[in-house]
Structure formats: structure tokens, C-alpha cells
Amino acid sequence: MSVLKITDVSKVFAGNTVAVDKFSLDVADGELVCLLGPSGSGKSTLLRMVGGFERPSGGVITIDGEEITHLSPEKRPTGMVFQSHALWTHMNVFKNLAFGLKLRRLPADEIKRKVEAVLELVGLAGYGNRLTHQLSGGQQQRVALARSLVLEPKILLLDEPFASLDQHLRERLREEVRDIQQRLKITTLFVTHGQDEALSMADRIVVMRDGRTEQIDRPDVVYRDPKTPFVAGFIGTMNLIEGTVSNGVFIRDSLRVPLPIADGPAILAIRPESLDLVAAEPGMARVHRVTDYGTHGLVDLDLPDGERIKSMVSHPDLFKAGQGVDLNPTAIAAFRDKMQVYRSQT
């Protein structure tokens, strides 16, 4: 059952700048959906419209069947966690969390119980008397999350909450947040421009571009089966090679790959891990650089016309700069007119 339903929602700013263009999405009960896209794709604007911090120019937003399109933030069953934390620095942790509950006129003993329970949930039991400026960045983000969770919202909204943290802390916190979200079974809409966050946390990913949806799918499907060249190039590392199909063969200089589609221009998409290399002279490509990561190697390759592509190999010691290689794709996709027209998995 859809808890959050967004139907044909648009946002047009002054000067006719379209930030979100007739966007629609249904989010199921307990689902975590990631809005993923580059800066300017409209993902944060969309989240703020769900939270009531931006007024839609058109469309309808409902939660549990009740329209909330034009309700103010405090009248919506949503909780927002901002990138900037937005904590009150003159209050201690307990008072930050208790503020919203006091506005609801809950009894003091119930407020104390709820605050202590949520601090335990986010791993900050015993931190109630700390001032927020005495906390680390990761602890401040936990307080921001707890402040939203203590209100028991139907929808949790996360706006790039880990963007200001270092990589190690980001990885740890996203695991903790995902565990909390699954434990509470709270419906969550999460904005990020980090592919690793989306791929590791989401039940579904919405890839956005210019205020519109490029693809909505499970993380594994978005990675393995991108529907547009934009998604293919944006998610993970992808070799996108422009060429021409003639008599069932994709041609780009010395590169030849069987491709059973109609003749004409096409874009061939190959993941580095799906591109096997075989030593050959002169070869379809030449090794430019080999980087050994211990668990695998990444080989930068130059096609004869100078375009550079990548291959992931298990034995990087077998290749060296200047070496000629033939290319053997084990899985490919092809695009034409901005849409996928072929995909193989061999």
C-alpha cells in the first residue's frame, strides 16, 4: 500500500525556471526510496515540497490518502533531517529533542520517556545534558535524526544528511540509519548525490535529471540495467562508446562487437568488470595505465582514436603500459535516441 503518493508535482521558480516537472512517485509503507541525481536535478526541491518547506506550482501530494499539498510543515506527519543539522545551539540535547513534544503539550514524564528512548535508539543514551556544540559531527547528525524520530512521523525525510561528514563516518552512519529505519519500519524519502549511499541503503532508487525521472528501480536493476545513457553514465563507472552498427556489428575504429540491432549510430555501454582483456598486437586498444588496488586492478585503455576506456581485471600484473590488447565484452547494453535498445548478459 502506498503511504506517500506524489502525483504530477511541479515547481517553477521566478523567471520560469522549472525545478521539478510533473513528477510522480508512490512510496510503499516501510520503504526507503532514494532520490539520486546531480546538483540541480530537483531532488532537494521535491523533498522540501513533501515536507512543506516549498509550495508546489502544481500537482498533488497525499499521505495515507489525505492531501497535504498545501499544509504547513508542522501540520504534516513528516520529520525532516537537514544537511546542516539545524540544531539549537543554546539548548542541550534533551531540550532539542523535547521541543517539538512540548509544542504538542505532552506530559513531562511522557516527554522524558520518549526522549530517553530515542536517544538509546540512535546510540546517544546519557547525552541528554550535553550542549550540541560539544558533540562531534556524527553525534550532531544523530541528534538531528533523533529530533525527527521522537515525533513519530509517518514519513521520514532525509536531505543529504551525511554530506558534511568524512567518508569513514558517512559509511558507518548510513549503516546505522538503515538499521534504524528497518527496525522502525518507517517510510523514508532520502535525497543524496552519492551513488554508494543510494546503492547501499535504498529499496528503490529514483534517478532524477532536470526535474524529471530517468529511471525508478531497485538498486541492482539500476546498476545492471540502466534504461538511458544518462543513468548508465551516472551510476557507477561505465564505458560509453559512440559508434555505428553495420550488419549486426558495432564499429568504432578497430573495435568490433556483435550487436543485433538495426544499422545506424549507437552508444555501446560496457562496465569495466564486464570487459575482459586478451594480450594481442596490434590489438583493439593499448594499455595506458595499470592501477593495482590489491583485490583487483583497473586498466586504463586507449582506443586508436584516443578515447579512453577502463577494464577491471583480477590479475593486474599481467598487463603493462604500452601493451596491445583485444577487448572481449561479457555483458553489454546499447542506446539509441536516448533509450536502451539492447542488453545482453552472457
Summary of the structure (lengths in Angstrom):
residues: 346
radius of gyration: 24.4
end to end distance: 36.5
largest distance: 79.9
contacts: 1097
relative contact order: 0.11
helix: 28%
strand: 37%
